[in-house]
Amino acid sequence: AMLVTFIFQTDFQTGLTIAACLTPTDPVLAASVLSNSQFSTRVPKRIRDYLSAESGCNDGMSFPFLYLGLSLLLKNTVGGVLKKWFLVTVLYQCVGGVLLGIALGHLFNALYRFSHKREWMGHASYLAFYLLLAIFSIGLASVLGVDDFLVAFFAGRGFAHNQNAPTEETSLPVV
């Protein structure tokens, strides 16, 4: 934000808003490392995992700063803006979105394991299950007014938690 403010000779609120819009562009650059390309085989898996996590968190971290910049541009009192920004944007929308996403991911993981163990799902239904998690998490986030990107990202993270660990009888297939 300070660099944007310095380069474009704008006020800090405008610089913060522009910087928050430019922040989530790095997943495009990381795609060559994360996808199955000639570069991905040269990068250790733990580095790819860290890069994927950083990329997802980077997108989610731009959300509060975008709202801070916009709120400062539209309001007059800095104290009121910061209080509302922290309570609503940071605590409710971001932290609430993260917690909701993790809870949804773990819930869908348990449902997935439960259904798979009892053979209630055919192999063609596995992709539909993942798609249902994404659509449901974004829809629920929109209804509750929390950050839908963070909910979807952390729902995927919660769903993948302990995914490769075997259950009592069988392990989950890798889709």
Buried (B, 14 or more C-beta within 10 A) or exposed (E): BEEBBEEEEBEBBBBBBBBBBEBBEBBEEBEEBBEEEEEBEEEEEEEBEEBBEBBBBBBBBBBBBBBBBBBBEEBEEEEEBBEBBEEBBBEBBBBBBBBBBBBBBBBBBEBBBEEBEEEEBEEEEBEEBBEEBBEBBBEBBEEBEBBBBBBBBBBBBBBEEEEEEEEEEEEBEEE
